[in-house]
Amino acid sequence: MKSTENSTDSFQALLKEFLKIAFLLTVGKGGFSVEDYSKALMRTNEESISLLKVLKSIYMVNTVKNDPQHYLITEGGRKNLNLILTGGVFDILHLGHIKTLEEAAKEGDLLLVVVASDETVERSKGRLPLNNQENRMELLKQLKIVDLVEKGTSDPTKFMDIVIKYKPDVIALGYDQSLTEDKLQEFLADKGLEGIEIIRLGSFIPNEKSSIKIKNLDEHSFE
């Protein structure tokens, strides 16, 4: 029985890995070729063709309409992946951020991070960030635990557009984010997205904060 359970777990892990690549390529390209899939999986084209045939036979991927040489993940394939959405400023990327993102990533298969706009930071903190939004996004893209990075908007009412686009399975709020679980639940219900789980992440390294590091920079400035 144990051997059967291990085999099932191994199959599910492999399936998720194959679907994860299909999802990321679908989001990034709108459709992907065998060559795209092979490169992402680091497998031969022959192996990828076989994998895609299997995934298509169980309705996890399908060919793009009017373009049978390209594939995309299906709704059924997407449902086999748990997508976690979290967000923040990430002005000075530090160990506290890494630990928090690691905890968020443990909740599912894919981690999507929404990065606050410069205008949002200025409005909430009374100052512009040291690193602009594009730079902060690029830094996060370099982290292995982060699968997707989305540009946050300066319009707070547009946040739900990202949620509607990705339909995450879990939204992970930062420990210091002002948005409450109840208020977010209201926003989701208003858009017919009541099935999304909401969690609040803890403070894993309390003294690791961008605000403290920025203050220390000011105090140690030689200018």
C-alpha positions as CSV (number, residue, x, y, z in Angstrom):
1,M,0.0,0.0,0.0
2,K,2.8,2.4,0.9
3,S,4.5,1.7,-2.4
4,T,1.3,2.5,-4.3
5,E,0.9,5.8,-2.3
6,N,4.5,6.8,-3.1
7,S,4.0,6.0,-6.8
8,T,0.8,8.1,-6.8
9,D,2.6,11.0,-5.1
10,S,5.5,10.8,-7.6
11,F,3.1,10.9,-10.5
12,Q,1.2,13.9,-9.1
13,A,4.5,15.7,-8.5
14,L,5.6,15.1,-12.1
15,L,2.2,16.1,-13.4
16,K,2.2,19.4,-11.5
17,E,5.7,20.1,-12.8
18,F,4.6,19.5,-16.4
19,L,1.5,21.6,-15.9
20,K,3.4,24.4,-14.2
21,I,5.6,24.8,-17.2
22,A,2.5,24.8,-19.5
23,F,0.8,27.4,-17.4
24,L,3.8,29.7,-17.2
25,L,4.4,29.5,-21.0
26,T,0.7,30.1,-21.6
27,V,0.7,33.2,-19.4
28,G,4.0,34.4,-20.9
29,K,3.4,33.7,-24.6
30,G,-0.3,33.0,-25.0
31,G,0.6,29.7,-26.5
32,F,3.8,27.6,-26.7
33,S,5.5,25.4,-29.2
34,V,7.1,22.0,-28.6
35,E,10.5,23.8,-28.7
36,D,9.4,26.2,-26.0
37,Y,8.2,23.3,-23.8
38,S,11.4,21.3,-24.4
39,K,13.6,24.2,-23.5
40,A,11.7,25.0,-20.3
41,L,11.6,21.3,-19.2
42,M,15.2,20.7,-20.4
43,R,14.0,17.6,-22.4
44,T,14.2,16.6,-26.0
45,N,11.6,17.5,-28.5
46,E,10.6,13.9,-28.8
47,E,10.1,13.6,-25.1
48,S,8.0,16.8,-25.1
49,I,5.8,15.7,-27.9
50,S,5.1,12.5,-26.0
51,L,4.3,14.4,-22.8
52,L,2.1,16.9,-24.6
53,K,0.2,14.1,-26.3
54,V,-0.5,12.5,-22.9
55,L,-1.5,15.9,-21.4
56,K,-3.8,16.5,-24.3
57,S,-5.4,13.1,-24.0
58,I,-6.4,13.9,-20.4
59,Y,-7.6,17.4,-21.3
60,M,-4.8,19.2,-19.4
61,V,-3.5,21.0,-22.5
62,N,-4.9,21.7,-25.9
63,T,-3.7,23.1,-29.2
64,V,-4.3,26.7,-30.0
65,K,-7.3,27.3,-32.3
66,N,-6.2,27.8,-35.9
67,D,-2.6,27.0,-34.8
68,P,-2.2,23.3,-34.1
69,Q,1.6,23.7,-33.7
70,H,1.1,25.6,-30.5
71,Y,-0.4,24.6,-27.2
72,L,-1.9,26.2,-24.1
73,I,-3.0,24.9,-20.7
74,T,-6.7,24.2,-20.4
75,E,-9.0,25.1,-17.5
76,G,-8.8,21.5,-16.3
77,G,-5.0,21.7,-16.3
78,R,-5.1,25.0,-14.4
79,K,-7.4,23.4,-11.7
80,N,-4.7,20.9,-11.0
81,L,-2.4,23.7,-9.8
82,N,-2.7,25.8,-6.7
83,L,-1.7,29.4,-7.4
84,I,-0.7,31.7,-4.5
85,L,-1.0,35.5,-4.9
86,T,0.9,37.8,-2.6
87,G,2.1,41.4,-2.9
88,G,4.2,44.1,-1.4
89,V,6.7,46.9,-1.9
90,F,10.0,45.0,-1.7
91,D,12.0,48.2,-1.8
92,I,15.2,46.8,-0.3
93,L,15.0,43.1,-0.8
94,H,16.1,41.4,2.4
95,L,16.0,38.1,4.4
96,G,12.6,38.9,5.9
97,H,11.1,39.2,2.4
98,I,12.7,35.9,1.4
99,K,11.4,34.0,4.4
100,T,7.9,35.5,3.9
101,L,7.9,34.5,0.2
102,E,9.1,31.0,1.1
103,E,6.2,30.6,3.5
104,A,3.7,31.9,0.9
105,A,5.1,29.5,-1.7
106,K,4.6,26.5,0.7
107,E,0.8,27.1,0.3
108,G,0.7,25.9,-3.3
109,D,2.4,25.1,-6.6
110,L,3.0,28.6,-8.1
111,L,3.8,31.9,-6.5
112,L,2.6,35.1,-8.1
113,V,3.9,38.4,-6.6
114,V,2.3,41.7,-7.2
115,V,4.7,44.6,-6.8
116,A,3.3,48.0,-5.6
117,S,3.6,50.9,-7.9
118,D,5.8,53.9,-7.0
119,E,2.7,56.1,-6.6
120,T,1.2,53.6,-4.2
121,V,4.4,53.6,-2.1
122,E,4.5,57.3,-2.0
123,R,0.8,57.5,-1.0
124,S,1.1,55.0,1.8
125,K,4.6,55.8,3.2
126,G,4.9,59.5,2.4
127,R,8.0,59.0,0.2
128,L,9.0,57.4,-3.1
129,P,10.7,54.0,-2.9
130,L,14.5,53.9,-3.3
131,N,14.1,51.5,-6.2
132,N,11.5,52.1,-8.8
133,Q,8.9,49.5,-9.6
134,E,10.6,48.1,-12.7
135,N,13.8,47.4,-10.7
136,R,11.9,45.9,-7.8
137,M,10.1,43.6,-10.2
138,E,13.3,42.5,-11.9
139,L,14.9,41.7,-8.5
140,L,12.0,39.4,-7.6
141,K,12.1,37.7,-11.0
142,Q,15.6,36.5,-10.1
143,L,14.3,34.5,-7.0
144,K,13.7,30.8,-7.7
145,I,10.7,30.7,-5.3
146,V,8.9,33.4,-7.4
147,D,7.2,32.1,-10.5
148,L,5.4,35.2,-11.7
149,V,5.7,38.9,-11.1
150,E,2.9,41.3,-11.9
151,K,3.0,45.1,-12.0
152,G,0.8,46.6,-9.3
153,T,-1.3,49.7,-10.3
154,S,-1.4,53.1,-8.7
155,D,-5.2,52.8,-8.7
156,P,-6.2,50.6,-5.7
157,T,-9.5,49.7,-7.3
158,K,-7.6,47.9,-10.1
159,F,-6.1,45.3,-7.7
160,M,-9.1,43.1,-8.3
161,D,-8.3,43.1,-12.1
162,I,-5.2,41.0,-11.3
163,V,-7.2,38.7,-9.1
164,I,-9.8,38.2,-11.8
165,K,-7.1,37.6,-14.4
166,Y,-5.3,34.9,-12.5
167,K,-8.0,33.6,-10.2
168,P,-5.6,32.5,-7.5
169,D,-6.5,29.7,-5.1
170,V,-5.0,31.5,-2.2
171,I,-4.3,35.2,-1.4
172,A,-1.5,35.6,1.1
173,L,-1.6,39.0,2.9
174,G,1.6,40.3,4.5
175,Y,1.6,40.6,8.3
176,D,1.8,44.4,8.1
177,Q,-0.6,45.0,5.1
178,S,-3.5,47.3,6.1
179,L,-6.1,45.4,4.0
180,T,-8.1,43.1,6.3
181,E,-9.3,39.6,5.6
182,D,-12.9,40.7,6.0
183,K,-12.5,43.6,3.6
184,L,-10.8,41.5,1.0
185,Q,-13.5,38.9,1.4
186,E,-16.0,41.6,0.5
187,F,-14.1,42.6,-2.6
188,L,-13.9,38.9,-3.7
189,A,-17.6,38.3,-3.0
190,D,-18.5,41.4,-5.1
191,K,-16.7,39.8,-8.0
192,G,-18.1,36.3,-7.5
193,L,-14.8,34.9,-6.3
194,E,-15.8,33.6,-2.8
195,G,-13.9,30.4,-3.2
196,I,-10.5,32.0,-2.9
197,E,-8.8,31.2,0.5
198,I,-7.3,34.2,2.4
199,I,-4.3,33.7,4.8
200,R,-2.3,36.2,6.8
201,L,1.5,35.6,6.7
202,G,3.5,36.1,9.9
203,S,6.6,38.1,10.7
204,F,9.3,35.6,10.5
205,I,12.3,38.0,11.1
206,P,10.7,41.0,12.9
207,N,13.7,43.3,12.7
208,E,14.3,42.7,9.0
209,K,12.3,45.6,7.5
210,S,13.0,47.9,4.6
211,S,11.9,50.9,6.7
212,I,14.6,50.1,9.3
213,K,17.3,49.6,6.7
214,I,16.4,52.9,5.0
215,K,16.6,54.6,8.4
216,N,20.0,53.1,9.0
217,L,21.1,54.2,5.6
218,D,20.0,57.8,6.4
219,E,21.8,57.7,9.8
220,H,25.1,56.3,8.2
221,S,25.0,58.7,5.2
222,F,28.2,60.6,4.7
223,E,26.5,63.2,2.5
